[in-house]
Amino acid sequence: MNHSVKKKKSIIEQAHNASGKEQLTQVIQQLNLLISDSSNDIELLHTRALLYEKQQQWGSAINDYLKILTIDKNDKKAQVQTESLKTILKYNNMDIYSSPNTNNDPWFE
């Protein structure tokens, strides 16, 4: 087995088992190095997006999913996760107390 393939599999395994901010950040940094060498690797981008989600870095996760969709527009996981994260951002950024406009009230959807 190729050395870089072993390294990739090892980092992906670490990513799926990572927890805690420090460990997540460390694995993201390792993924960044691998992605810089092969920026169109969908598996690495999915893995990094997952870690961004664990850290609640919604924008970074969406960016990775959108990058995946530029590579493979039919990637179902990227499509679903992008829409899901956009919904999370919509609710996080909505201040229902700043405007009495009930057209944007999330409770009426």
C-alpha positions as CSV (number, residue, x, y, z in Angstrom):
1,M,0.0,0.0,0.0
2,N,1.3,3.4,-0.9
3,H,2.6,5.6,1.9
4,S,0.4,8.5,1.1
5,V,-2.7,6.2,1.0
6,K,-1.8,4.9,4.4
7,K,-1.4,8.4,5.8
8,K,-4.7,9.4,4.3
9,K,-6.6,6.5,5.8
10,S,-4.9,7.1,9.2
11,I,-5.9,10.7,9.2
12,I,-9.5,9.9,8.2
13,E,-9.7,7.4,11.0
14,Q,-8.3,9.9,13.5
15,A,-10.9,12.4,12.2
16,H,-13.8,10.1,12.8
17,N,-12.6,9.3,16.4
18,A,-11.6,12.9,17.2
19,S,-13.2,14.8,20.0
20,G,-12.4,17.9,21.9
21,K,-11.4,21.2,20.4
22,E,-7.7,20.7,20.5
23,Q,-7.8,17.2,18.9
24,L,-10.3,18.4,16.2
25,T,-8.1,21.4,15.4
26,Q,-5.0,19.2,15.1
27,V,-6.7,16.7,12.7
28,I,-8.1,19.7,10.6
29,Q,-4.5,21.0,10.3
30,Q,-3.4,17.5,9.0
31,L,-6.2,17.4,6.6
32,N,-5.4,20.9,5.3
33,L,-1.9,19.6,4.4
34,L,-3.3,16.6,2.5
35,I,-5.9,18.8,0.8
36,S,-3.3,21.3,-0.3
37,D,-1.6,18.4,-2.2
38,S,-4.8,17.1,-3.7
39,S,-7.5,19.7,-3.5
40,N,-10.1,17.6,-5.5
41,D,-10.1,14.7,-3.1
42,I,-13.8,14.4,-2.2
43,E,-13.2,12.0,0.7
44,L,-10.8,14.4,2.4
45,L,-13.2,17.3,1.9
46,H,-16.1,15.4,3.4
47,T,-13.9,14.5,6.4
48,R,-12.8,18.1,7.0
49,A,-16.4,19.3,6.6
50,L,-17.5,16.8,9.2
51,L,-14.9,18.1,11.6
52,Y,-15.9,21.7,10.9
53,E,-19.5,20.7,11.8
54,K,-18.3,19.1,15.1
55,Q,-16.7,22.5,15.9
56,Q,-19.9,24.3,14.8
57,Q,-17.9,26.2,12.0
58,W,-20.9,26.1,9.7
59,G,-19.5,28.4,7.1
60,S,-16.3,26.4,6.7
61,A,-18.3,23.2,6.4
62,I,-20.6,24.7,3.8
63,N,-17.5,25.9,1.8
64,D,-16.1,22.3,1.8
65,Y,-19.5,20.9,0.7
66,L,-19.8,23.5,-2.1
67,K,-16.3,22.6,-3.2
68,I,-17.4,19.0,-3.4
69,L,-20.4,20.0,-5.5
70,T,-18.1,21.8,-8.0
71,I,-16.2,18.5,-8.4
72,D,-19.3,16.2,-8.3
73,K,-22.6,18.0,-8.7
74,N,-24.5,14.7,-7.9
75,D,-22.9,14.1,-4.5
76,K,-26.0,13.6,-2.4
77,K,-24.3,13.9,1.0
78,A,-22.9,17.3,0.1
79,Q,-26.2,18.5,-1.3
80,V,-28.1,17.4,1.9
81,Q,-25.5,18.8,4.3
82,T,-25.3,22.1,2.5
83,E,-29.1,22.6,2.8
84,S,-29.1,21.4,6.4
85,L,-26.3,23.8,7.4
86,K,-27.9,26.7,5.6
87,T,-31.0,26.1,7.6
88,I,-29.0,26.0,10.8
89,L,-27.3,29.3,9.9
90,K,-30.7,30.8,9.0
91,Y,-32.0,30.1,12.5
92,N,-28.8,31.1,14.2
93,N,-28.7,34.4,12.5
94,M,-32.4,35.2,13.0
95,D,-33.2,37.5,15.8
96,I,-37.0,37.2,16.3
97,Y,-37.0,39.9,18.9
98,S,-35.5,42.6,16.6
99,S,-38.4,42.8,14.3
100,P,-42.1,42.1,14.8
101,N,-42.3,40.8,11.2
102,T,-43.9,37.4,11.7
103,N,-43.2,36.5,8.1
104,N,-39.7,35.5,9.3
105,D,-40.8,33.9,12.6
106,P,-39.3,30.4,12.7
107,W,-42.1,29.0,14.8
108,F,-44.6,29.5,12.0
109,E,-42.8,27.4,9.4
